[in-house]
Amino acid sequence: MFIQSTRSTLAGMLDTHVIAAVSMMILGVILVLTIGFAPIAEVHNATHDTRHSTGFPCH
């Protein structure tokens, strides 16, 4: 009984971590695409400069 309850607890924790990780990746992609393609020039330029300062290749 103890082994089964421990396995179910570990499986539940793993599921929770996977859901959280996937959610954060989706949020990150949405933020990058939203700000990266923003029609406001100042927002786009600030993001572009940040990408260059962190070494992220953008063009």
C-alpha positions in Angstrom: 0.0 0.0 0.0 2.8 2.4 0.9 4.6 1.9 -2.4 1.4 2.5 -4.4 0.5 5.7 -2.6 4.1 7.0 -3.0 4.0 6.3 -6.7 0.7 8.0 -7.1 2.0 11.0 -5.2 5.1 11.2 -7.4 3.0 10.8 -10.6 0.8 13.6 -9.4 3.8 15.9 -8.7 5.3 15.1 -12.0 2.0 15.9 -13.8 1.8 19.2 -11.9 5.4 20.1 -12.8 4.9 19.2 -16.5 1.7 21.3 -16.7 3.5 24.2 -15.0 6.5 24.0 -17.4 4.4 23.8 -20.5 2.3 26.7 -19.3 5.3 28.9 -18.7 6.8 28.0 -22.1 3.5 28.9 -23.8 3.4 32.2 -21.9 7.0 33.0 -22.8 6.3 32.4 -26.5 3.2 34.6 -26.4 5.1 37.4 -24.7 8.1 37.2 -27.1 5.8 37.2 -30.2 3.5 39.9 -28.8 6.3 42.3 -27.9 8.5 41.3 -30.8 5.9 42.1 -33.4 4.4 45.1 -31.5 3.3 47.9 -33.9 4.6 50.5 -31.4 8.1 51.4 -32.5 9.4 52.2 -29.0 8.3 48.8 -27.6 9.8 46.9 -30.5 13.1 48.9 -30.4 13.5 48.4 -26.7 12.9 44.6 -27.1 15.3 44.6 -30.0 18.0 46.3 -28.0 17.5 43.9 -25.1 17.9 40.9 -27.5 21.2 42.3 -28.7 22.5 43.1 -25.2 21.8 39.5 -24.1 23.4 38.0 -27.2 20.2 36.6 -28.7 20.5 36.6 -32.5 17.6 38.3 -34.1 18.7 39.0 -37.7 
